Amino acid sequence: MKSTGHAVSGPPLRFEDEMTGNHNDWWTDPYGPSWVDKMIAADPTVLDEINEWWQNTSHVPMVGSRHHTVPRFYLERFAAAGQLWMRDRVTGVGRTESISRAGTIRDFYTFINLDGEKDGRLERILSDVENGAKSVFDRLLSPFQRLRPLDENESMRVALFIAFQVLRTPRQRRETELMGDYLVRTQHRHVPGIDQVRAVPDPNFHLDYMTKAVVKLSEVFYGRPTTLVTIDQPLFITCDEPIILVTHEGRSHIRHLPTCGNTAKQRKKDARKPSRNRRRNADTIHVYPTRPGAAQAVEVGLPLTPQTLLVLGPRGENGLLHRALIGADAVALADDVNQRLIAQAYDWVAANPSHLTFRELPFPEPGPIIQVCDGGTGMSRDLNQSPSPRRPSLLGRDRR
């Protein structure tokens, strides 16, 4: 079965928007006009250029190739002689992996276009986004250029890169699959045997969501002041979820609904009450990702090298362009960053093969990536634990 996202009979769902933390009806478009919409409205010829690119660019290249879910240019900065030491997030088992294959999945960004053909043009778009960000990172890391604030163009390049990196990962696709599966089974819960069926949304579903959300998400990161933090030892690691979203300390990113604490018995009882509003809202289901929304982040971090961390601070504040840490302060920051990366990693964690402690770092038990408040059904119990299977499906096949 494949979830289509069309409305069917059943309890209403509220999805905790990963960008803003707001509650939205499942799979509506909650983002509103973006900077791209405004740009096209101001100059409609931009749309002609976009359409011309799609018409004149072949869909064939990149189909069948292995796609990096974390850009190769980024991984190169953590490698030695083209090699990384990678550890499985679940088992902790490590291996040496070349950056040409590290974090790659065949046809991960290949979609089925309107002509029913496999289409690899999204991979080319991602490559252009990566090249734009790489030029900015190269400048920031260059010992021959004096640090200065990002200009508007550079800020947008970094913002698009980070937004895509949040959305383009296997974890994000698995979130989409789990959400679609839960939606289909919940809305058809009276169908005999529905509990024995796994509904798997087509990969196009994830890619469609990614390309619709990324432009608006980039606005969350655009215009933030940047600080380059350097440490005196090569201690930073990375992973398949390298964007660190730092929220207010001690404040939960989850905004529960009034019905979240209701048991299944209470929900059934409330649904029988005569009030129309109570019948409509009594069985509202709250579904939310376990990681915080990007707009809730006070700071955003991205390790650029084993000794360099890029930090995006709160918009409107003027931070330091560069901060250098040595000794115990450097170790403390690296420990904090690395623990966050390990905790949020989905499939793998990686470091330079010569990293002093990486092979012995403890990995906590992986937890759920999607959670739901529905009164405690069997389907919610499946979601409220580490996903099984863990890896997403790809164009109708299991990942390999």
Secondary structure, 3 states (H helix, E strand, C coil): CCCCCCCCCCCCEEEECCCCCCEEECCCCCCCCCHHHHHHHHCCHHHHHHHHHHHHCCCCCCCCCEEECCCHHHHHCCCECCEEEEEECCCCCEEEEECCCCCEEECCCCEECCCCCEECHHHHHHHHHHHHHHHHHHHHHCCCCCCCCCCHHHHHHHHHHHHHHHHCCHHHHHHHHHHHHHHHHHHCCCCCCHHHCCCCCCHHHHHHHHHHHHHHHHHHHCCCCEEEEEECCCCCCEECCCCEEECCCCCCCCCCCCCCCCCHHHHHHHHCCCCHHHHHHCCCEEEEECCCCHHHCCEEEEEEECCEEEEECCCCCCCCCEEEECHHHHHHHHHHHHHHHHHHCCCEEEECCCCCCHHHCCCCCCCCCEEEECCCCHHHHHHCCCCCCCCCEECCEECC
